[in-house]
Amino acid sequence: MLLILIVVVFAIAGFIVSNQLKSKFRKYSQTALEANLSGAEIAKLMLADNNIHDVQVVSVEGQLTDHYNPLTKTVNLSPDVFYGRNAAAAAVASHECGHAVQHATSYAWLNLRSKLVPLQNISGKILNFVLLASLFGGFALGLPYEFVGFIVVGAYGIMTLFTLVTLPVEFDASNRALAWVQNRNIVTRSEYAMSRDALKWAAMTYVVAALASLATLAYYIFVFFGNRD
């Protein structure tokens, strides 16, 4: 019952934050930049200013599907951002380039998150297997209850660590982006405020995910190791 409550509470929180993010993006997409630069042009300019010449800026399908891929060295921008000439597009494009700058400068938190990716993937598979097995005949694997607890808590602990490490990565990328668009005079004072607000709500999605993961981890610790003499 407690787990269901945790899931519901953070699902609602995630829904509210996601809606706010989409609302802010729509609102700030209506404000044309005085500089009249598209998201793609802003991204290329920011990369060049940071002496990054081996990263491509490409358009990908979807809405708010923007991301930086360190494996292919591409800044992937959704059509609204790639072609958009507004405060929202400026914020998102420069934020993703912030990740490219982190990669080029070997930003410690980004390096740590990259190393955690394979561990997170393996942990997710292990957790799914154990929880699925528990649904069919309880702990029919024949493993001691506490040992199963260590597996579940350990796997979820790694996944939670990943969400926590993601926070400084995302906040730092936004800080780099905002500093650059301001110093480079890409945005006016009012446009800067819009860009900062949009990135704040984008960051909140990661904050909610981290809090949800922490709450779920605490639940599993309590279930397996709480109230035991």
Secondary structure, 3 states (H helix, E strand, C coil): CHHHHHHHHHHHHHHHHHHHHHHHHHHHCCCECCCCCCHHHHHHHHHHHCCCCCCEEEECCCCCCCEEECCCCEEEECHHHHCCCEHHHHHHHHHHHHHHHHHHCCCHHHHHHHHHHHHHHHHHHHHHHHHHHHHCCCCCCCCCHHHHHHHHHHHHHHHHHHHHHHHHHHHHHHHHHHHHHHHCCCCCHHHHHHHHHHHHHHHHHHHHHHHHHHHHHHHHHHHHHCCCC
